[in-house]
Amino acid sequence: MVLSRLKPKTESKLTKQICKVVLDHFEKQYIKELGDSWITVRDILISPACWQHAVLFNRFNFPFELEKELLQKRYHTLLQDYYPYYPKSLTCYISRVPGWIPSERHHLGKLKGYYLLNAASLLPVLALELQNGERVLDMCAAPGGKSIALLQCAYPGYFHCNDHDYLRARWLKQTLESFIPQPMTNKIEVSELDGREIGDIQPEMFDKVLVDAPCSNDRSWLFSSDTQKAIHRLNQRKALPIMQVELLRSAIKALRPGGLLVYSTCTLSKAENSDVIDQILNSHSDIIPVDMKEIASAGSHDFTFASSGQEHGLLVLPDKGCSCSALWTKQNRTNSFSIQQVFYCFCFCGQ
């Protein structure tokens, strides 16, 4: 690996066509839900030059040479010195200056050294606090980034990775083959089940459950090349919370008493985030929300969180770096960077 690989993004990489019908829809919705914050968020989302990948290292094939390069380029480890739960085996680098690193190609029988992901993707993974020997379910796992991240944290006793879509499940299997050594795969099951049925199939089976739910992915929808497809997505958007609630109900059934569940999305939509959580809390008396203040305080060094409307979770806002005096923490300033993806993370324990 050579330093020349770490170079600014080319103009062709940054040229994307914004879908006006989607942007207009978001303008109307998010100015109501986010207020003035939407102006900054919108400017980041529509500016590919601001997007930045985090670089998650594979502990099973650690890329030592790449680490030297990243350090020379002033990358820093994400959350490592601040987060209450941060395994020593997990290594993830990020830069506050957007740059481009190529993804590695899949080669049968050869493990990749790193995975490119959105920095906020690590928050739901870390919130799950996976420990060695635990039984874990990644209910909507494809393409596999969070599954890979979880396996950097601990050695689960049993790991069930599921995705209902056949093509996405194939992608998930290939991702696992690219990062996980053969001996570990004996404890990993990949399935194509409807997540809404897993709770009945495997009741009280898991210590930890991650529901990274299908959602209206704001960033990718903004750059829909097919306007008719975009309009269809927007028309179907109201149905997503129904499915998300059903997935969570199934996840609760699959969770053992005293277990931990994390719900995450990559949308800003209140209907798919806090409204979903409120519906679950109002219908499940045996569910206890986990206090997120410690996570928010630790994460404020690298992220900007929404200031209100997130009573039981965290909404990460794309930001180049701004004052966070009105946010969740008491930090005077956050050294946040723009992120490609926004996450709402919710944890709760079954009793």
Solvent accessible surface area in square Angstrom, and as a share of the most:
residue,aa,sasa,rsa
1,M,89,0.40
2,V,91,0.52
3,L,83,0.41
4,S,82,0.53
5,R,69,0.25
6,L,17,0.09
7,K,89,0.38
8,P,106,0.67
9,K,42,0.18
10,T,63,0.37
11,E,143,0.64
12,S,93,0.60
13,K,104,0.44
14,L,47,0.24
15,T,103,0.60
16,K,99,0.42
17,Q,149,0.66
18,I,53,0.27
19,C,8,0.05
20,K,144,0.61
21,V,51,0.29
22,V,0,0.00
23,L,31,0.15
24,D,55,0.28
25,H,63,0.28
26,F,0,0.00
27,E,49,0.22
28,K,145,0.61
29,Q,37,0.16
30,Y,0,0.00
31,I,75,0.38
32,K,172,0.73
33,E,64,0.29
34,L,28,0.14
35,G,29,0.28
36,D,127,0.66
37,S,46,0.30
38,W,0,0.00
39,I,74,0.37
40,T,65,0.38
41,V,2,0.01
42,R,54,0.20
43,D,65,0.34
44,I,3,0.02
45,L,2,0.01
46,I,48,0.24
47,S,34,0.22
48,P,16,0.10
49,A,55,0.42
50,C,19,0.12
51,W,9,0.03
52,Q,5,0.02
53,H,67,0.30
54,A,0,0.00
55,V,1,0.00
56,L,1,0.00
57,F,3,0.01
58,N,1,0.00
59,R,55,0.20
60,F,47,0.19
61,N,63,0.32
62,F,57,0.24
63,P,18,0.11
64,F,133,0.55
65,E,96,0.43
66,L,1,0.00
67,E,38,0.17
68,K,115,0.49
69,E,11,0.05
70,L,0,0.00
71,L,97,0.48
72,Q,123,0.55
73,K,95,0.40
74,R,212,0.77
75,Y,19,0.07
76,H,46,0.20
77,T,37,0.21
78,L,0,0.00
79,L,0,0.00
80,Q,64,0.29
81,D,124,0.64
82,Y,108,0.41
83,Y,14,0.05
84,P,69,0.44
85,Y,32,0.12
86,Y,31,0.12
87,P,19,0.12
88,K,199,0.84
89,S,37,0.24
90,L,0,0.00
91,T,17,0.10
92,C,0,0.00
93,Y,10,0.04
94,I,0,0.00
95,S,6,0.04
96,R,115,0.42
97,V,113,0.65
98,P,53,0.33
99,G,18,0.17
100,W,64,0.23
101,I,12,0.06
102,P,27,0.17
103,S,82,0.53
104,E,50,0.22
105,R,196,0.72
106,H,56,0.25
107,H,98,0.44
108,L,157,0.78
109,G,85,0.81
110,K,132,0.56
111,L,39,0.19
112,K,37,0.16
113,G,6,0.05
114,Y,4,0.01
115,Y,41,0.16
116,L,32,0.16
117,L,12,0.06
118,N,17,0.09
119,A,0,0.00
120,A,0,0.00
121,S,8,0.05
122,L,0,0.00
123,L,4,0.02
124,P,0,0.00
125,V,1,0.00
126,L,0,0.00
127,A,4,0.03
128,L,0,0.00
129,E,73,0.33
130,L,2,0.01
131,Q,89,0.40
132,N,108,0.56
133,G,52,0.50
134,E,30,0.14
135,R,82,0.30
136,V,0,0.00
137,L,0,0.00
138,D,1,0.01
139,M,1,0.00
140,C,18,0.11
141,A,6,0.05
142,A,7,0.05
143,P,44,0.28
144,G,0,0.00
145,G,10,0.10
146,K,22,0.09
147,S,0,0.00
148,I,1,0.01
149,A,0,0.00
150,L,0,0.00
151,L,0,0.00
152,Q,0,0.00
153,C,11,0.06
154,A,4,0.03
155,Y,104,0.39
156,P,5,0.03
157,G,29,0.28
158,Y,35,0.13
159,F,0,0.00
160,H,1,0.00
161,C,0,0.00
162,N,1,0.01
163,D,11,0.06
164,H,113,0.50
165,D,67,0.35
166,Y,128,0.49
167,L,122,0.61
168,R,96,0.35
169,A,0,0.00
170,R,137,0.50
171,W,136,0.48
172,L,0,0.00
173,K,81,0.34
174,Q,83,0.37
175,T,12,0.07
176,L,8,0.04
177,E,93,0.42
178,S,2,0.01
179,F,4,0.02
180,I,5,0.02
181,P,36,0.23
182,Q,134,0.59
183,P,102,0.64
184,M,28,0.12
185,T,38,0.22
186,N,125,0.64
187,K,115,0.49
188,I,26,0.13
189,E,73,0.33
190,V,41,0.23
191,S,16,0.10
192,E,67,0.30
193,L,60,0.30
194,D,24,0.12
195,G,4,0.04
196,R,101,0.37
197,E,89,0.40
198,I,0,0.00
199,G,1,0.01
200,D,100,0.52
201,I,95,0.48
202,Q,26,0.11
203,P,85,0.53
204,E,107,0.48
205,M,69,0.31
206,F,0,0.00
207,D,22,0.11
208,K,17,0.07
209,V,0,0.00
210,L,0,0.00
211,V,0,0.00
212,D,34,0.17
213,A,6,0.04
214,P,58,0.36
215,C,22,0.13
216,S,0,0.00
217,N,32,0.16
218,D,1,0.01
219,R,48,0.18
220,S,53,0.34
221,W,20,0.07
222,L,0,0.00
223,F,33,0.14
224,S,16,0.10
225,S,117,0.76
226,D,71,0.37
227,T,69,0.40
228,Q,131,0.58
229,K,109,0.46
230,A,0,0.00
231,I,61,0.31
232,H,108,0.48
233,R,71,0.26
234,L,21,0.10
235,N,104,0.54
236,Q,93,0.41
237,R,17,0.06
238,K,180,0.76
239,A,52,0.40
240,L,31,0.16
241,P,26,0.16
242,I,112,0.57
243,M,50,0.22
244,Q,0,0.00
245,V,8,0.04
246,E,67,0.30
247,L,7,0.03
248,L,0,0.00
249,R,75,0.27
250,S,4,0.03
251,A,0,0.00
252,I,21,0.11
253,K,105,0.45
254,A,0,0.00
255,L,7,0.04
256,R,86,0.31
257,P,71,0.45
258,G,41,0.39
259,G,1,0.01
260,L,20,0.10
261,L,0,0.00
262,V,0,0.00
263,Y,0,0.00
264,S,0,0.00
265,T,0,0.00
266,C,19,0.11
267,T,0,0.00
268,L,3,0.02
269,S,2,0.01
270,K,99,0.42
271,A,43,0.34
272,E,1,0.01
273,N,3,0.02
274,S,9,0.06
275,D,55,0.28
276,V,1,0.01
277,I,1,0.00
278,D,61,0.31
279,Q,91,0.40
280,I,0,0.00
281,L,38,0.19
282,N,131,0.67
283,S,61,0.40
284,H,36,0.16
285,S,121,0.78
286,D,67,0.35
287,I,12,0.06
288,I,86,0.43
289,P,48,0.30
290,V,46,0.27
291,D,99,0.51
292,M,6,0.03
293,K,140,0.59
294,E,114,0.51
295,I,17,0.09
296,A,1,0.01
297,S,51,0.33
298,A,9,0.07
299,G,0,0.00
300,S,4,0.02
301,H,54,0.24
302,D,2,0.01
303,F,4,0.02
304,T,8,0.05
305,F,3,0.01
306,A,6,0.04
307,S,64,0.42
308,S,85,0.55
309,G,37,0.36
310,Q,21,0.09
311,E,131,0.59
312,H,54,0.24
313,G,0,0.00
314,L,2,0.01
315,L,2,0.01
316,V,1,0.01
317,L,12,0.06
318,P,1,0.01
319,D,8,0.04
320,K,135,0.57
321,G,26,0.25
322,C,45,0.27
323,S,67,0.44
324,C,2,0.01
325,S,88,0.57
326,A,82,0.63
327,L,37,0.18
328,W,74,0.26
329,T,13,0.07
330,K,199,0.84
331,Q,62,0.28
332,N,132,0.68
333,R,157,0.57
334,T,1,0.01
335,N,86,0.44
336,S,3,0.02
337,F,8,0.03
338,S,7,0.05
339,I,3,0.01
340,Q,15,0.06
341,Q,27,0.12
342,V,4,0.02
343,F,2,0.01
344,Y,1,0.00
345,C,4,0.02
346,F,0,0.00
347,C,1,0.01
348,F,0,0.00
349,C,35,0.21
350,G,8,0.08
351,Q,119,0.53
